[in-house]
Amino acid sequence: MSHSPLDWLADELSSLDAAGLRRRQRVVRSLGGGRCEVDGRTLWDFSSNDYLNLANDPRVIEAARSGSSSHGTGARASALVCGRTEWHERLESRLAAFEGAEAAILFPSGYAANVGTIGALVGEGDVVLCDRLSHACLVDGCRLSGARFRVYPHADVDRLDRELAKHATARRCLIVTDGVFSMDGDLAPLPELCDAAERHAAMLLVDEAHGTGVFGHSGRGAAEELGVENRNLIRTGTLSKAIGAQGGFVTGSRDLIDWLWNGARTQMFSTALTPAMCAAACAALDIIENEPQRREGLAEKSGQLRSQLAANGIEVPPKSRGPIVPVILGDSRRCTEVAARLEEQGFLTGCIRPPTVPRETARLRVSVTAQHPDEVVSALAAAIAEAALKRTAIGD
Ligand SMILES: *Cc1c(COP(=O)(O)O)cnc(C)c1O
């Protein structure tokens, strides 16, 4: 038997299997209207972040098509090397106007926007503080930055305040947080975070990945919802969730954006977004602005699912709001089983396990979209209760 230096991979994969943590890929086709096709079966899709159903909107698809026809499929190189198209420039202005900011910059993804921005703002000799439940890309950005990295307990502004006081002599301090927590659906305490940041002259970065298009009167996110848009915020976002396209962005002051053009490595050393995606995102932003009924419908559906789950005896974390509805089951294998049972009944849900969430908090992450029919939302609530409570009754 010859040994390969990669033999350990098979052992590691078996351990993941044994712990119910192995991830498997599958081929899915989004059909629009909150449905998708998996292995030839049509399912109701409660696993996606396409909250406003824009990824299959004919107007957004047509915009992508015309972006490619007029400017080609690829962006050719990093925007700093070979320039960017008028679609990129238009989208930057569009995003800045949408968020009422001086300027915006695009990134290849939301992940890249966060990692690159944190690294451009802090480094050795600085301090970065991160909410414990923030998205992995904020954590990775903090680690890669080289700044001293501190994690504060979820939404605990008092602890953050004490931590900031300890680092009064640091060159710069940066606080980073999800605006809407991606696996919990609650909003960060942004007014209190802004106050703490001001008290300690710290910078505050809010990741609006799940806020854009969903929260706030005009869909501008958690910052709008909580009335802190005129505070000194650095807002990062993604084009890949409610906007239905792909890519990331940051909005803020002209100086901030100019600095990111000069210092954000994930922007400088990665090829620019495709013209098609910029055109698609512009079209989606038009729809978000002109069709507030989508956002209102989404809020209604989210409320409906929450109350019907409660009526069926299923608890949802009380602070969660909006379309992200977590049903915490604890054990990873049990979560996989419940998700599989729901799938048999025609519902695709997110089965979220560590390391995405803390140990023993595996959960179904159910995400509602604007176009899920009422009766389907009701049927899902009943099916979740059936699948989740049945297992408990048997006692695992
Ligand atoms: C999805 C997500 C991202 C990453 O965005 P992509 O565009 O998918 O790379 C960043 N932050 C949060 C909170 C997210 O949920």
The ligand as an SDF file (V2000), in Angstrom:
LIG
                    3D

 15 15  0  0  0  0  0  0  0  0999 V2000
  -23.8090   36.3790    2.9100 C   0  0  0  0  0  0  0  0  0  0  0  0
  -23.1200   37.3140    3.8200 C   0  0  0  0  0  0  0  0  0  0  0  0
  -21.9620   37.9570    3.4310 C   0  0  0  0  0  0  0  0  0  0  0  0
  -21.2350   37.6000    2.1520 C   0  0  0  0  0  0  0  0  0  0  0  0
  -21.8380   38.1420    1.0330 O   0  0  0  0  0  0  0  0  0  0  0  0
  -21.5240   37.4570   -0.3830 P   0  0  0  0  0  0  0  0  0  0  0  0
  -21.8900   38.4970   -1.3610 O   0  0  0  0  0  0  0  0  0  0  0  0
  -22.3740   36.2490   -0.4520 O   0  0  0  0  0  0  0  0  0  0  0  0
  -20.0680   37.1350   -0.3960 O   0  0  0  0  0  0  0  0  0  0  0  0
  -21.4300   38.8990    4.2660 C   0  0  0  0  0  0  0  0  0  0  0  0
  -21.9960   39.1840    5.4480 N   0  0  0  0  0  0  0  0  0  0  0  0
  -23.0980   38.5710    5.8730 C   0  0  0  0  0  0  0  0  0  0  0  0
  -23.6900   38.9450    7.1890 C   0  0  0  0  0  0  0  0  0  0  0  0
  -23.7070   37.6030    5.0690 C   0  0  0  0  0  0  0  0  0  0  0  0
  -24.7710   36.9540    5.5080 O   0  0  0  0  0  0  0  0  0  0  0  0
  1  2  1  0
  2  3  1  0
  2 14  2  0
  3  4  1  0
  3 10  2  0
  4  5  1  0
  5  6  1  0
  6  7  2  0
  6  8  1  0
  6  9  1  0
 10 11  1  0
 11 12  2  0
 12 13  1  0
 12 14  1  0
 14 15  1  0
M  END
$$$$
